[in-house]
Amino acid sequence: MASQTSVIIVGAAGNIGSCITHHLLASGSNQFKVSALTRASSRSVFPEGVTPIRTDYTPASLVAAFTSQDIVISTISTSSLGDQMAIAKAAIQAGVKRFLPAELGMDTSSDHCLQIAPCTFLKKDIIKYLQQNEDKISWTGVFCGLWIDFSLTNPDWPWWDIKNKSFTVFDDGNTPFETSTIDNAARAVVSTVLPEHFDRTRNEFIHVHSAVYTPNQLLRYLKKYTNTTDADWKIKHEKIGEMAARGQKAFQEEATSGAPPEVFTKSQKFQGAIINMISAGLMGNGCVNQFGEKTGYWMERFGLKEEDPEQIVRDVVVGA
Ligand SMILES: NC(=O)c1ccc[n+]([C@@H]2O[C@H](COP(=O)([O-])OP(=O)(O)OC[C@H]3O[C@@H](n4cnc5c(N)ncnc54)[C@H](OP(=O)(O)O)[C@@H]3O)[C@@H](O)[C@H]2O)c1
C-alpha cells in the first residue's frame, strides 16, 4: 500500500464509528487519510482531519466515494444493514483493497447462527459474497460480543436501565456472555488495518473481548456501585429460547412479505425481530456469544488487554 493509507468509514459519527475514527486519527505518523461516508441528509459532525463524502447510497455515488480508497470500514447502523451489500459491491467495483463489514457482535461465522437468528443472513451474505470475490478484495470480520458499556447506558439495549433501576435476568442468570467495551472493540478494528497486521488479518475472522459476565454477576456489580438492593430494582425475567422464537416468527412474516431485503429489513416489525433474536444470541442462545479461547490469539498480537468486569461497571455507574 501507499505510505499514506486511505480509509473511509461508513458511520464515522456513530456509536462505534466515532471511536474507530478517533483511534485511526490517533494512530500516529499521519499514516491514515480518513474519510467519512455520510448520507446527504445526515447531520453527522466529524472531527478535524476527517473528509466527509456525501452519498445517496446509489451504486454510482458509492463507487465514486470509494474510488481511491484503500480500506472501507463499515459501521453502518443495525437498522440499515440491508444497505451493506450495495456498499460491498461498490467497494469491489472501486478497487478497494480491504473491506471490514459491520460484524462487531456475536460470532456469525457459525452456521448455527442462521438457525437461531435468521436475521444474521444480513451479515453472513456479505461475508459469503466477499469470500467469492477474494481475487478482487480482502476482508476482515471482527467479533467482540455485546458492547457492555453501551448496553448499560443506551436505550437501544432495552433490557437494562441503570437510571430507572430495571434489569432483565435471562434464563437462570448464570449463562456467561462475551463483552467488549466500545473502546476495546474499536482498538481491535483499527489494529487489523495497521501495516504490521494487515497481511495477517486478510480474510480472517477475529475474536476479541474485554470481559465475560453472567446476568447475575452483572446485576451484583450494578447493585454494589449504585448502593442499592434487589428491592430497589424492577427485576424482570426472560427465557432466551422464547425471545428467539418471538423474533423468528416476526422475521418469517416479514421475510415472506414479498418485499426485497433492502426494504423489509427496515420495517419496524423486522427491527423488533432483530432485537429479540440478537439479544437472545448475545445472552447465550446457541453459544454464538461464547468465544472460549478464540480471543487469545488476536488480542495478544494486537496488544489488547482483558479488562476487569467489575471495574467496567464501576466506571459506567460513576460516569453515568
Ligand atoms: N455488539 C453490540 O453490542 C452492538 C450494538 C450495536 C450495534 N452493533 C453492530 O455495530 C454496527 C454499528 O452500530 P452503531 O450502533 O455504531 O451504529 P449507529 O451509531 O446506529 O449508526 C452508524 C451510522 O450509520 C449511518 N446510517 C446510514 N444509514 C442510516 C439510517 N437509515 N439510519 C441511521 N443511520 C444510518 C449514520 O451515519 P450518517 O448519519 O453519517 O450517514 C450513522 O451515524 C451495527 O451494524 C451492528 O452490526 C453491535
The ligand as an SDF file (V2000), in Angstrom:
LIG
                    3D

 48 52  0  0  0  0  0  0  0  0999 V2000
  -22.1690   -5.7230   19.8540 N   0  0  0  0  0  0  0  0  0  0  0  0
  -23.0670   -4.8310   20.1350 C   0  0  0  0  0  0  0  0  0  0  0  0
  -23.4840   -4.6980   21.3080 O   0  0  0  0  0  0  0  0  0  0  0  0
  -23.5980   -3.9510   19.0390 C   0  0  0  0  0  0  0  0  0  0  0  0
  -24.5380   -2.9610   19.3350 C   0  0  0  0  0  0  0  0  0  0  0  0
  -24.9960   -2.1570   18.2880 C   0  0  0  0  0  0  0  0  0  0  0  0
  -24.5050   -2.3490   17.0070 C   0  0  0  0  0  0  0  0  0  0  0  0
  -23.6080   -3.3280   16.7610 N   0  0  0  0  0  0  0  0  0  0  0  0
  -23.0440   -3.5370   15.3990 C   0  0  0  0  0  0  0  0  0  0  0  0
  -22.2650   -2.4010   15.0550 O   0  0  0  0  0  0  0  0  0  0  0  0
  -22.7240   -1.8070   13.8470 C   0  0  0  0  0  0  0  0  0  0  0  0
  -22.6730   -0.2780   14.0250 C   0  0  0  0  0  0  0  0  0  0  0  0
  -23.6100    0.0940   15.0330 O   0  0  0  0  0  0  0  0  0  0  0  0
  -23.6740    1.5610   15.6740 P   0  0  0  0  0  0  0  0  0  0  0  0
  -24.5940    1.4720   16.8350 O   0  0  0  0  0  0  0  0  0  0  0  0
  -22.2820    2.0910   15.8820 O   0  0  0  0  0  0  0  0  0  0  0  0
  -24.3640    2.3610   14.5130 O   0  0  0  0  0  0  0  0  0  0  0  0
  -25.1670    3.7420   14.6590 P   0  0  0  0  0  0  0  0  0  0  0  0
  -24.4130    4.6490   15.5730 O   0  0  0  0  0  0  0  0  0  0  0  0
  -26.5850    3.4680   14.9830 O   0  0  0  0  0  0  0  0  0  0  0  0
  -25.1570    4.2610   13.1520 O   0  0  0  0  0  0  0  0  0  0  0  0
  -23.9220    4.4680   12.4550 C   0  0  0  0  0  0  0  0  0  0  0  0
  -24.1640    5.3540   11.2580 C   0  0  0  0  0  0  0  0  0  0  0  0
  -24.9120    4.6810   10.2670 O   0  0  0  0  0  0  0  0  0  0  0  0
  -25.2530    5.6740    9.2960 C   0  0  0  0  0  0  0  0  0  0  0  0
  -26.5290    5.3760    8.6570 N   0  0  0  0  0  0  0  0  0  0  0  0
  -26.6840    5.0260    7.3590 C   0  0  0  0  0  0  0  0  0  0  0  0
  -27.9900    4.8240    7.0660 N   0  0  0  0  0  0  0  0  0  0  0  0
  -28.6690    5.0840    8.2000 C   0  0  0  0  0  0  0  0  0  0  0  0
  -30.0640    5.0670    8.5180 C   0  0  0  0  0  0  0  0  0  0  0  0
  -31.0030    4.7550    7.6070 N   0  0  0  0  0  0  0  0  0  0  0  0
  -30.4210    5.3870    9.7780 N   0  0  0  0  0  0  0  0  0  0  0  0
  -29.4940    5.6860   10.7240 C   0  0  0  0  0  0  0  0  0  0  0  0
  -28.1470    5.7240   10.4590 N   0  0  0  0  0  0  0  0  0  0  0  0
  -27.7440    5.4160    9.2020 C   0  0  0  0  0  0  0  0  0  0  0  0
  -25.2690    7.0110   10.0490 C   0  0  0  0  0  0  0  0  0  0  0  0
  -24.2170    7.8060    9.5180 O   0  0  0  0  0  0  0  0  0  0  0  0
  -24.5190    9.1840    8.7390 P   0  0  0  0  0  0  0  0  0  0  0  0
  -25.5870    9.8780    9.5370 O   0  0  0  0  0  0  0  0  0  0  0  0
  -23.2000    9.8830    8.8210 O   0  0  0  0  0  0  0  0  0  0  0  0
  -24.9510    8.8010    7.3740 O   0  0  0  0  0  0  0  0  0  0  0  0
  -24.9610    6.6090   11.4810 C   0  0  0  0  0  0  0  0  0  0  0  0
  -24.1960    7.5580   12.2010 O   0  0  0  0  0  0  0  0  0  0  0  0
  -24.1160   -2.3930   13.5920 C   0  0  0  0  0  0  0  0  0  0  0  0
  -24.3350   -2.5920   12.2320 O   0  0  0  0  0  0  0  0  0  0  0  0
  -24.0670   -3.7210   14.3170 C   0  0  0  0  0  0  0  0  0  0  0  0
  -23.5930   -4.7140   13.4250 O   0  0  0  0  0  0  0  0  0  0  0  0
  -23.1350   -4.1230   17.7500 C   0  0  0  0  0  0  0  0  0  0  0  0
  1  2  1  0
  2  3  2  0
  2  4  1  0
  4  5  1  0
  4 48  2  0
  5  6  2  0
  6  7  1  0
  7  8  2  0
  8  9  1  0
  8 48  1  0
  9 10  1  0
  9 46  1  0
 10 11  1  0
 11 12  1  0
 11 44  1  0
 12 13  1  0
 13 14  1  0
 14 15  2  0
 14 16  1  0
 14 17  1  0
 17 18  1  0
 18 19  2  0
 18 20  1  0
 18 21  1  0
 21 22  1  0
 22 23  1  0
 23 24  1  0
 23 42  1  0
 24 25  1  0
 25 26  1  0
 25 36  1  0
 26 27  1  0
 26 35  1  0
 27 28  2  0
 28 29  1  0
 29 30  1  0
 29 35  2  0
 30 31  1  0
 30 32  2  0
 32 33  1  0
 33 34  2  0
 34 35  1  0
 36 37  1  0
 36 42  1  0
 37 38  1  0
 38 39  2  0
 38 40  1  0
 38 41  1  0
 42 43  1  0
 44 45  1  0
 44 46  1  0
 46 47  1  0
M  CHG  2   8   1  16  -1
M  END
$$$$
